[in-house]
Amino acid sequence: MRHVTALITGMLLLVLGAQGAIRLLADHDNAGLLAWLPGGIAVRLACYAVVAVLGASLAGWGGRKAK
């Protein structure tokens, strides 16, 4: 059950990170969930990328262990 939870959490993080990065690239003024973060577009885009990579890694690990 723990691995399935990691898989679901990872997929959610992947979706949130990828969707936020695409939104930010399409409209630089729409920062989404990270609107509170200072530093401009570069910092926000890097944070979304980190969240997406973390989510992909967590989902991959959870998927391998859940089998």
C-alpha positions as semicolon CSV with decimal commas, in nm:
position;residue;x (nm);y (nm);z (nm)
1;M;0,000;0,000;0,000
2;R;0,288;0,236;0,076
3;H;0,427;0,196;-0,275
4;V;0,092;0,267;-0,437
5;T;0,068;0,586;-0,231
6;A;0,415;0,686;-0,350
7;L;0,311;0,614;-0,710
8;I;-0,002;0,829;-0,683
9;T;0,181;1,112;-0,507
10;G;0,455;1,104;-0,769
11;M;0,205;1,121;-1,053
12;L;0,033;1,418;-0,890
13;L;0,364;1,601;-0,847
14;L;0,459;1,526;-1,207
15;V;0,131;1,665;-1,337
16;L;0,147;1,977;-1,119
17;G;0,509;2,048;-1,214
18;A;0,464;1,993;-1,587
19;Q;0,136;2,183;-1,603
20;G;0,281;2,475;-1,408
21;A;0,590;2,494;-1,627
22;I;0,385;2,485;-1,947
23;R;0,152;2,753;-1,812
24;L;0,446;2,972;-1,716
25;L;0,611;2,933;-2,057
26;A;0,287;3,015;-2,240
27;D;0,196;3,315;-2,021
28;H;0,480;3,468;-1,819
29;D;0,240;3,661;-1,595
30;N;0,046;3,352;-1,483
31;A;0,270;3,191;-1,220
32;G;0,006;2,953;-1,083
33;L;0,079;2,796;-0,744
34;L;0,419;2,963;-0,718
35;A;0,296;3,322;-0,755
36;W;0,416;3,394;-0,400
37;L;0,775;3,296;-0,485
38;P;1,013;3,589;-0,543
39;G;1,280;3,577;-0,811
40;G;1,094;3,598;-1,138
41;I;1,026;3,354;-1,416
42;A;1,359;3,171;-1,399
43;V;1,321;3,073;-1,034
44;R;0,959;2,969;-1,077
45;L;1,038;2,764;-1,387
46;A;1,326;2,592;-1,207
47;C;1,097;2,507;-0,914
48;Y;0,833;2,362;-1,146
49;A;1,103;2,157;-1,320
50;V;1,232;2,024;-0,987
51;V;0,879;1,927;-0,882
52;A;0,821;1,749;-1,215
53;V;1,150;1,556;-1,193
54;L;1,084;1,467;-0,830
55;G;0,736;1,347;-0,921
56;A;0,864;1,136;-1,210
57;S;1,128;0,979;-0,987
58;L;0,882;0,906;-0,709
59;A;0,625;0,762;-0,950
60;G;0,889;0,545;-1,113
61;W;1,010;0,411;-0,780
62;G;0,656;0,348;-0,660
63;G;0,564;0,176;-0,984
64;R;0,863;-0,060;-0,969
65;K;0,805;-0,149;-0,604
66;A;0,426;-0,192;-0,635
67;K;0,459;-0,481;-0,880
